[in-house]
Amino acid sequence: MPVAVALVWCDAIGARRSAAAIRRGLVISIPASFAGAWLFRATANQALSESLLAVCAVAIAIRFTPLLRGSRASDPHLPAREPGAWAFWAVSAASCVVVVRQTMEVLSLLYTASVELRSLEATYALVAGAVGAGAIAWLCTIGGRRLPEPLLREATWTFLTLFVVQGLIYAFHELSEARLLPWSDVLHTASEPYGPDGVYGIHFSSLLFVAPAAAVAWSAIRSRLRVHLASGGRLMTHGRAAAAITLSSCAFMGMQQSDARPPQAAPASRAEDLAAMAARPHVLFRDTTSGANFGRLTMASLDAPTGERRWTAVTCQRLSFAGGRGLCLHLQRGVFNSYTAVLLDRGLKPGASIKLEGLPSRTRTSADGRVGAVTVFVLGDDYAAAFSTRTTLIDLASGDEIGELEAFSTWRDGARFRAVDFNFWGVTFARDGNVFYAALRTGGLTFLVRGDLALRKLTVVRENVECPALSPDNRLLAYKKRVGPSPDSWRLHVLDLQTNVERIIAAETRYIDDQVEWLDDRHLLYDIPRRTTTISDVWVAPIDGAEPARIFLPQAESPIVVR
C-alpha cells in the first residue's frame, strides 16, 4: 500500500524518475525478501529488528511529505524535482525497506506453516492473504490514477498520516517486546491490543484503505456543497478534517470492542465427554486457535495431544491444576481491564474468584492441590525497576490469601536479605506442598530462592535463575538462565538438586520466555508464540539432547500435565 500510494502520487505530479526509482526498489525487494526472511528467522532478537524497521518506515514516510507539496495544477509544464544519481538509489533502497519489512515476515510465516507445521490450511491462508494485499494495492493504483490531483492529495495525506501513526505504535510495541524501554513487560502487554496483531490494531490496516477513500468521498461532497457551506458556515479546514478522521478512526476501532471480550459463544464440550477424557492422563492448556474457542481452557489426551480436544466454558490467560484443584487467571477486557483468579474444582468447573491487582503472568498449584501461587504485573511501586510483580500464595480450599512472598523473610549467606525493590515470580512447589522455589529480582540481579511455607522463609540458593520448575520426581529443577548481555539471551537449563550440576538444554536454542512444564522426568513442555500472530504452540524438548525440539501441541499455550 505505501509503495502503491507513492507511485500514484509521483505519476500524478510528473516525477517520473522518482517513480522509476520506486519501481527499481520493488524489483530489488524480491530477492531481498528471501534474504530478509532468512536473517529474520536467524536473529536472536526479532522484536528489535521489527522495531528498527518500523522506525525506518516512519522516517521514510515523513521524508516523502515534501513531494506532497509539489503540484502541476498551477503550471502543467513545470518539471517536477527529480532525484540525482545518489538520491535515485536512496529512493530505491527506501522502497525496498518498506516492502521487505513486511514480506520477510510473510515468508517466515510461510516457511513455518508449510515446512515446520506442514499445515495446508495455514499455507493457503497466508498465500491468499498475500495475494489479497497485492490486489488491493493494485486496485489503489488503478483508482488513484483516475482521481483529480486535489482529491488524490487528500487521500495521500490521509494515508500518510495513518501510516505514520501505525508505524509509531508498532515501533513502540516492538521496542517494549525487545525490552529496550523502562517497564517493558507492562508496556508491551498494555500496547498489545493496539499492535498489528491486537484486537484493535488489526483494524488499523483496514483504515489505511477505508480512511483515504472516506477522505476522497468527503472532499468530493464538499466541493459540490461549497456554495451551501460557504453561505451557512466555514469550510472544513485541514485541521478539522484530520480531527474528524482521527475521531472516526477511534470510533471504528471502538466498534470492535466485542473482539476483545473472552469468546463465550461456542458451547463447551459435554460434561460426560470431559469426564471421560479426564479419567485418563491428559494435558490441560489454553487454546490459541483462531475462532470462538480462542482462550478456552481445553483438554487433550496425553497419548494423542494433537488429536481430539475437549473445551470447557472457562477462558484463561494462564492456568494451573494439580491434586483435583486449580487456578484460571482470567482477563476481562473493557474500558478498564479487570483481572481475576478463578478457582477450579476437580471437574474444571469455576468456583470462587479472587480479584487480582494487575496483569496475570504466572500460576502454579501444589501437587496435593492445597496451595496455589499467582504472579501479576503491577504498577505504582515507588522504586525504579524494569518491572514490578506481586506473587501471592492462596489456600485453594477456601480461596483465602496465605500471604505475599514480599512479606516472607529472605536470607542470603546466613544473613537477613532486604531491599525495597524485591520482585518474586515463577513459583514451583515440591511434592510435600511446603517447600517451593521461586525467582527473585533485586538490584538488577535475579536469584533462585527456596521457600518454606510453614516458616514463611525464603533462602537464596543460586544466582541468574528465572522461572524454575521442579520435575515430577523432585530431583531436577528446570529454568531459564541469561547467557549473554542482550535482553533476550536466555537458554533453558536443568539443575540436579542432589549433585548441584547444571547443564544446558541443547535441544532448544531459542529464546524461551515461559515457565516450563515437565511432560515426564526427561522432557520439558513450553510455549512459543508464532511471530506476528496471537497463536502459540507448545513444544517439547528432551533434557539430554537425544532428539531435537518439536511441536507437541499446536495452537496452544500454558500446558499442564495431569496423570
Long-range contacts (C-beta under 8 A, 24 or more apart in sequence): 1-133, 1-136, 1-137, 1-140, 1-159, 1-163, 1-208, 1-209, 2-57, 2-61, 2-98, 2-159, 2-163, 3-95, 3-98, 3-99, 3-137, 4-137, 4-138, 4-140, 4-141, 4-144, 5-140, 5-144, 5-155, 5-156, 5-159, 5-160, 5-212, 6-64, 6-95, 7-141, 8-140, 8-141, 8-144, 8-145, 8-152, 8-156, 9-67, 9-68, 9-144, 9-152, 9-156, 10-67, 10-80, 11-145, 12-72, 12-144, 12-145, 12-149, 12-152, 13-67, 13-70, 13-71, 13-72, 13-80, 13-149, 14-72, 14-79, 14-80, 15-67, 15-70, 15-80, 15-81, 15-82, 16-80, 16-82, 17-82, 17-83, 17-88, 18-67, 18-80, 18-82, 18-83, 18-91, 20-88, 21-83, 21-87, 21-88, 21-89, 21-91, 21-92, 21-95, 22-91, 22-92, 22-95, 24-88, 24-92, 24-95, 25-91, 25-92, 25-93, 25-94, 25-95, 25-96, 25-99, 26-95, 26-96, 26-99, 28-92, 28-93, 28-96, 29-95, 29-96, 29-99, 29-100, 29-103, 32-96, 32-100, 33-99, 33-100, 33-103, 33-104, 33-107, 34-107, 36-100, 36-101, 36-103, 36-104, 36-107, 37-103, 37-104, 37-105, 37-107, 37-108, 37-111, 39-104, 40-104, 40-105, 40-108, 41-108, 41-111, 44-486, 44-488, 44-489, 44-511, 45-178, 45-486, 45-487, 45-488, 45-511, 46-531, 47-174, 47-175, 47-177, 47-178, 47-488, 48-174, 48-175, 48-178, 48-180, 50-101, 50-105, 50-170, 50-174, 51-170, 51-171, 51-174, 51-175, 51-177, 51-178, 51-180, 53-97, 53-100, 53-101, 54-101, 54-167, 54-168, 54-170, 54-171, 54-174, 55-167, 55-171, 56-97, 56-101, 57-97, 57-98, 57-101, 57-163, 57-167, 58-164, 58-167, 58-168, 58-171, 60-94, 60-97, 60-98, 61-160, 61-163, 61-164, 61-167, 62-164, 63-94, 64-160, 65-160, 68-153, 68-156, 68-157, 68-160, 71-149, 71-153, 72-149, 73-149, 73-150, 105-531, 105-532, 106-130, 108-531, 109-530, 109-531, 109-532, 109-533, 112-530, 116-551, 117-537, 117-551, 117-554, 119-554, 136-209, 140-209, 147-216, 150-219, 151-216, 151-219, 151-220, 154-212, 154-215, 154-216, 154-218, 154-219, 154-241, 155-212, 155-213, 155-215, 155-216, 156-212, 157-215, 157-238, 158-211, 158-212, 158-214, 158-215, 158-245, 159-208, 159-211, 159-212, 161-242, 161-245, 162-204, 162-207, 162-208, 162-211, 162-245, 162-249, 163-208, 166-196, 166-201, 166-204, 166-205, 166-208, 169-194, 169-195, 169-201, 169-204, 170-195, 170-196, 178-487, 178-488, 179-386, 179-487, 179-488, 180-487, 182-384, 182-386, 183-379, 183-386, 183-387, 183-388, 184-386, 184-387, 184-487, 185-377, 185-386, 185-387, 186-359, 186-377, 186-379, 186-387, 186-388, 189-359, 189-377, 193-260, 193-333, 196-532, 197-532, 197-533, 197-534, 199-256, 199-259, 199-260, 199-333, 200-253, 200-256, 200-259, 200-260, 203-252, 203-253, 203-256, 204-253, 206-252, 207-249, 207-252, 207-253, 210-252, 211-245, 211-248, 211-249, 214-245, 214-248, 215-241, 215-245, 257-333, 257-334, 260-333, 260-334, 261-332, 261-333, 262-295, 262-315, 262-330, 262-331, 262-332, 262-333, 263-291, 263-292, 263-293, 263-294, 263-295, 263-296, 263-315, 264-313, 264-315, 265-292, 266-291, 266-292, 266-293, 266-296, 266-311, 268-296, 268-311, 268-312, 268-313, 269-310, 269-311, 269-312, 271-347, 273-310, 274-299, 274-310, 274-312, 274-347, 274-348, 275-347, 277-301, 277-310, 278-347, 278-348, 278-562, 281-561, 281-562, 281-563, 282-562, 283-525, 283-553, 283-559, 283-560, 283-561, 283-562, 284-319, 284-321, 284-326, 284-348, 284-559, 284-560, 284-562, 285-319, 285-538, 285-553, 285-556, 285-557, 285-558, 285-559, 285-560, 286-316, 286-317, 286-318, 286-319, 286-556, 286-557, 286-558, 287-311, 287-555, 287-556, 288-534, 288-535, 288-536, 288-555, 288-556, 288-557, 289-535, 289-555, 290-534, 290-535, 294-534, 297-328, 297-344, 297-348, 298-556, 299-348, 300-553, 302-561, 302-563, 305-538, 305-552, 305-553, 306-553, 306-554, 312-348, 313-350, 314-342, 314-344, 314-348, 314-350, 316-342, 316-558, 317-360, 317-558, 318-360, 318-361, 318-362, 318-363, 318-558, 319-344, 319-363, 319-558, 319-560, 320-363, 320-364, 320-365, 320-372, 320-373, 320-560, 321-348, 321-365, 321-560, 321-562, 322-365, 322-366, 322-367, 322-368, 322-369, 322-560, 322-562, 323-365, 323-366, 323-367, 323-368, 323-369, 323-370, 324-369, 325-365, 325-369, 325-370, 325-372, 325-396, 325-397, 326-365, 326-369, 326-372, 326-396, 326-560, 327-363, 327-365, 327-372, 327-374, 327-394, 327-396, 329-356, 329-360, 329-363, 329-374, 330-360, 331-359, 331-360, 339-376, 341-372, 341-374, 341-394, 343-396, 343-399, 351-399, 352-399, 354-394, 354-399, 354-401, 357-390, 358-390, 361-389, 361-425, 362-391, 362-425, 362-426, 362-427, 362-467, 362-515, 364-427, 364-428, 364-429, 364-515, 365-396, 365-429, 366-429, 366-433, 366-436, 367-429, 367-430, 367-431, 367-433, 368-431, 368-433, 369-396, 370-395, 370-396, 370-397, 370-433, 371-395, 371-396, 371-402, 371-429, 371-433, 371-453, 372-396, 373-427, 373-429, 373-436, 373-438, 375-424, 375-425, 375-426, 375-427, 381-421, 383-420, 383-421, 384-421, 385-421, 385-423, 385-441, 387-423, 388-423, 389-423, 389-424, 389-425, 391-424, 391-425, 391-427, 391-438, 393-427, 393-453, 402-453, 403-456, 405-438, 405-451, 405-458, 407-456, 408-451, 408-456, 408-457, 408-458, 409-456, 409-457, 409-458, 410-440, 410-449, 410-457, 410-458, 410-459, 410-460, 411-457, 411-458, 411-459, 411-460, 412-447, 412-459, 412-460, 413-460, 417-460, 419-443, 424-449, 425-466, 425-467, 426-466, 426-467, 426-468, 426-469, 426-479, 426-515, 427-451, 428-468, 428-469, 428-470, 428-477, 428-515, 429-470, 430-470, 430-474, 431-474, 437-468, 437-470, 437-477, 438-468, 439-465, 439-466, 439-467, 439-468, 439-479, 446-482, 448-477, 448-479, 462-495, 466-490, 467-514, 467-515, 467-516, 468-515, 469-515, 469-516, 469-517, 469-518, 469-524, 470-518, 471-518, 471-521, 472-518, 472-520, 472-521, 473-521, 475-521, 476-521, 476-543, 478-505, 478-516, 478-518, 478-524, 478-543, 479-516, 480-512, 480-513, 480-514, 488-513, 492-516, 492-524, 492-526, 492-541, 494-543, 503-543, 505-541, 505-543, 505-545, 506-545, 507-541, 507-542, 507-545, 507-546, 507-547, 507-548, 507-549, 508-539, 508-541, 508-549, 517-559, 517-560, 517-561, 518-561, 519-552, 519-561, 525-552, 525-553, 525-559, 525-561, 527-556, 527-557, 527-558, 527-559, 529-557
